[in-house]
Amino acid sequence: MTDTHQAITEDQWQRAKLIWDYHQMGHDVAPVDVAIGLGSHDLGVAAASADLYRTGLFPVLVFTGGNSPTTQARFPRGEAVHFREHALELGVPDHAILVEPNAANTGQNITLTRDLLAANGITPKTVLLVSKPYMERRSFATARKLWPEVEVLCASEPLELDDYIKSIGDEKLVLDMLVGDLQRVMEYPKLGFAIAQDVPEEVRAAYESLIRDGFTSRLIDS
């Protein structure tokens, strides 16, 4: 564990685990027309997408994402471009990958990917969204709002919170991101960005408690 982990109390850890579990949709992955790897700071999305491709679940894989302040240094050529390169290294053939290099948020990930697929003559009925583990629910809610005609499944790297934190290397940051994504799950439906999701009371209480404890760097003005 990192030094940051030692600064997190057991109670905070348990509250974070509640939120982590809530963010994951628990979908049974099935064959789909297209998979979409959502750009982020986490190259594990590309690895998970490649693993799923190799199981034969889909014939087409789209990586979507430009840059953000948190990814510019790590992925200077853009998230989707780097994700594609990583997937190629992991054995996904070039002919199976499309790249959408401009999206700056999750809504654009969905709408620009839909447009890219249409331009390539692909109108899917089923899609698999591959994201960071704590982004499954928000990506699902966004896609259901902006692309209601498709059936949406979600997947991510099969990691527990402990292992995910080790992969990122910054426990405080991960807890901040868990809190920030939950805020978006709750607030974005009011802005027309996503469908509403039921938030259990214990999850909401964990969220409010972690905010009081200062896990706030990823919150948006609301």
C-alpha positions as CSV (number, residue, x, y, z in Angstrom):
1,M,0.0,0.0,0.0
2,T,1.0,3.6,-0.6
3,D,1.6,6.1,2.1
4,T,-1.6,7.8,1.0
5,H,-3.5,4.6,1.9
6,Q,-2.2,4.7,5.4
7,A,-3.8,8.2,5.8
8,I,-7.2,6.8,4.9
9,T,-9.3,5.6,7.9
10,E,-11.0,2.2,7.8
11,D,-14.4,4.0,8.0
12,Q,-13.5,6.1,5.0
13,W,-12.3,3.0,3.2
14,Q,-15.6,1.2,3.8
15,R,-17.6,4.2,2.6
16,A,-15.5,4.4,-0.6
17,K,-16.1,0.7,-1.2
18,L,-19.9,1.3,-1.0
19,I,-19.5,3.9,-3.8
20,W,-17.1,1.8,-5.8
21,D,-19.6,-1.1,-5.8
22,Y,-22.5,1.2,-6.7
23,H,-20.7,2.6,-9.7
24,Q,-20.3,-0.9,-11.3
25,M,-23.4,-2.1,-13.2
26,G,-22.8,-5.8,-12.8
27,H,-23.8,-6.6,-16.3
28,D,-23.4,-10.1,-17.7
29,V,-21.4,-9.4,-20.9
30,A,-22.8,-10.9,-24.0
31,P,-22.1,-10.6,-27.8
32,V,-22.7,-7.1,-29.1
33,D,-22.4,-5.3,-32.5
34,V,-19.8,-2.8,-31.3
35,A,-17.6,-2.1,-28.3
36,I,-16.6,1.4,-27.3
37,G,-13.5,2.0,-25.2
38,L,-14.1,5.3,-23.4
39,G,-11.0,7.5,-23.2
40,S,-9.6,8.5,-19.8
41,H,-6.3,8.6,-17.9
42,D,-6.6,4.8,-17.4
43,L,-4.9,2.6,-20.0
44,G,-6.6,-0.3,-18.4
45,V,-9.6,0.5,-20.5
46,A,-7.7,-0.4,-23.6
47,A,-6.4,-3.6,-22.0
48,A,-9.9,-4.6,-20.9
49,S,-11.2,-3.9,-24.4
50,A,-8.5,-6.0,-26.0
51,D,-9.2,-8.9,-23.6
52,L,-12.9,-8.7,-24.5
53,Y,-12.2,-8.5,-28.2
54,R,-10.2,-11.7,-28.0
55,T,-13.1,-13.6,-26.6
56,G,-15.0,-12.9,-29.8
57,L,-17.8,-10.8,-28.3
58,F,-17.7,-8.1,-31.0
59,P,-16.2,-7.5,-34.4
60,V,-15.7,-3.7,-34.1
61,L,-13.9,-1.7,-31.4
62,V,-14.1,2.0,-31.2
63,F,-11.7,4.1,-29.0
64,T,-13.0,7.6,-28.3
65,G,-11.4,10.5,-26.6
66,G,-9.2,13.6,-27.3
67,N,-7.4,15.1,-24.3
68,S,-8.2,16.7,-21.0
69,P,-6.0,18.5,-18.5
70,T,-5.5,15.2,-16.7
71,T,-4.4,13.2,-19.7
72,Q,-2.5,15.7,-21.9
73,A,0.9,14.8,-20.4
74,R,0.3,11.0,-20.4
75,F,-1.3,10.7,-23.8
76,P,0.0,13.7,-25.8
77,R,-1.4,12.3,-29.1
78,G,-4.9,11.9,-27.5
79,E,-6.5,9.2,-25.4
80,A,-8.1,7.3,-28.3
81,V,-4.9,7.2,-30.3
82,H,-2.9,5.8,-27.4
83,F,-5.6,3.3,-26.5
84,R,-5.5,2.0,-30.1
85,E,-1.8,1.6,-30.0
86,H,-2.0,-0.3,-26.8
87,A,-4.7,-2.6,-28.1
88,L,-2.6,-3.3,-31.2
89,E,0.2,-4.3,-29.0
90,L,-2.2,-6.7,-27.2
91,G,-3.1,-8.4,-30.5
92,V,-6.3,-6.6,-31.7
93,P,-6.0,-6.3,-35.5
94,D,-6.0,-2.9,-37.0
95,H,-9.0,-3.6,-39.2
96,A,-11.2,-4.1,-36.1
97,I,-10.4,-0.7,-34.6
98,L,-12.0,2.7,-35.3
99,V,-10.7,5.9,-33.6
100,E,-12.7,8.9,-32.6
101,P,-10.1,11.4,-31.5
102,N,-12.1,14.5,-30.6
103,A,-14.5,13.8,-27.7
104,A,-13.9,16.0,-24.7
105,N,-16.5,14.5,-22.4
106,T,-18.7,11.4,-22.0
107,G,-21.6,12.8,-23.9
108,Q,-19.3,13.5,-26.9
109,N,-17.8,10.0,-26.5
110,I,-21.3,8.7,-27.2
111,T,-22.5,11.1,-29.9
112,L,-19.3,11.4,-31.9
113,T,-18.8,7.6,-31.8
114,R,-22.4,7.1,-33.1
115,D,-21.6,9.5,-35.9
116,L,-18.3,7.8,-36.7
117,L,-20.0,4.4,-36.9
118,A,-22.8,5.8,-39.1
119,A,-20.1,7.2,-41.5
120,N,-18.7,3.7,-41.7
121,G,-22.1,2.2,-42.5
122,I,-22.5,0.7,-39.0
123,T,-25.8,1.1,-37.2
124,P,-25.5,-1.1,-34.1
125,K,-28.4,-2.4,-32.1
126,T,-26.2,-3.4,-29.1
127,V,-23.1,-1.8,-27.7
128,L,-20.7,-2.6,-25.0
129,L,-19.2,0.4,-23.1
130,V,-15.8,-0.3,-21.7
131,S,-14.7,2.2,-19.1
132,K,-12.9,2.7,-15.8
133,P,-14.5,0.6,-13.1
134,Y,-16.0,3.5,-11.3
135,M,-17.4,5.1,-14.5
136,E,-19.7,2.2,-15.6
137,R,-22.9,3.7,-14.2
138,R,-22.3,7.2,-15.5
139,S,-21.4,6.0,-19.0
140,F,-24.5,3.7,-19.0
141,A,-26.8,6.6,-17.9
142,T,-25.3,8.9,-20.5
143,A,-25.6,6.4,-23.4
144,R,-29.2,5.6,-22.4
145,K,-30.1,9.3,-22.6
146,L,-28.2,10.2,-25.8
147,W,-28.5,6.9,-27.7
148,P,-31.8,5.4,-26.5
149,E,-32.3,3.2,-29.5
150,V,-29.4,0.8,-28.7
151,E,-29.2,-1.8,-25.9
152,V,-26.3,-0.9,-23.7
153,L,-24.0,-3.2,-21.6
154,C,-21.1,-2.1,-19.5
155,A,-17.7,-3.6,-18.7
156,S,-14.4,-2.6,-17.1
157,E,-11.3,-4.2,-15.8
158,P,-12.2,-6.9,-13.2
159,L,-10.5,-5.2,-10.3
160,E,-11.4,-4.7,-6.7
161,L,-10.9,-1.2,-5.2
162,D,-7.7,-2.2,-3.5
163,D,-6.1,-3.4,-6.7
164,Y,-7.4,-0.4,-8.7
165,I,-5.8,2.0,-6.3
166,K,-2.5,0.1,-6.6
167,S,-2.7,0.4,-10.4
168,I,-3.2,4.2,-10.1
169,G,-0.9,4.8,-7.2
170,D,-2.8,7.6,-5.5
171,E,-5.5,6.6,-3.0
172,K,-6.7,10.1,-2.2
173,L,-7.1,10.8,-6.0
174,V,-9.1,7.6,-6.5
175,L,-11.5,8.4,-3.6
176,D,-11.9,11.9,-5.0
177,M,-12.8,10.4,-8.4
178,L,-15.3,8.0,-6.8
179,V,-17.0,11.0,-5.2
180,G,-16.9,13.2,-8.3
181,D,-18.4,10.5,-10.5
182,L,-21.2,9.9,-8.1
183,Q,-22.0,13.6,-8.0
184,R,-22.3,13.5,-11.8
185,V,-24.6,10.5,-11.6
186,M,-26.9,12.5,-9.4
187,E,-26.6,15.9,-11.0
188,Y,-26.3,15.2,-14.8
189,P,-29.9,14.1,-15.2
190,K,-31.1,17.5,-14.1
191,L,-29.0,19.0,-16.9
192,G,-30.3,16.6,-19.6
193,F,-27.0,14.8,-19.8
194,A,-28.1,11.4,-18.5
195,I,-31.0,9.3,-17.4
196,A,-31.7,9.3,-13.6
197,Q,-30.3,6.5,-11.5
198,D,-31.6,5.4,-8.1
199,V,-29.0,6.1,-5.4
200,P,-29.4,3.9,-2.3
201,E,-29.5,5.9,0.9
202,E,-26.4,4.2,2.3
203,V,-24.5,5.2,-0.8
204,R,-25.7,8.8,-0.6
205,A,-24.7,8.9,3.0
206,A,-21.2,7.6,2.2
207,Y,-20.9,10.3,-0.5
208,E,-21.9,13.1,1.8
209,S,-19.5,11.9,4.5
210,L,-16.5,11.6,2.2
211,I,-17.2,15.2,1.0
212,R,-17.2,16.4,4.6
213,D,-13.9,14.6,5.0
214,G,-12.4,16.6,2.1
215,F,-12.5,14.2,-0.9
216,T,-13.6,17.0,-3.1
217,S,-11.0,17.7,-5.8
218,R,-13.2,16.2,-8.6
219,L,-16.5,17.9,-7.7
220,I,-18.2,20.2,-10.1
221,D,-20.2,23.3,-9.3
222,S,-23.8,22.3,-8.9
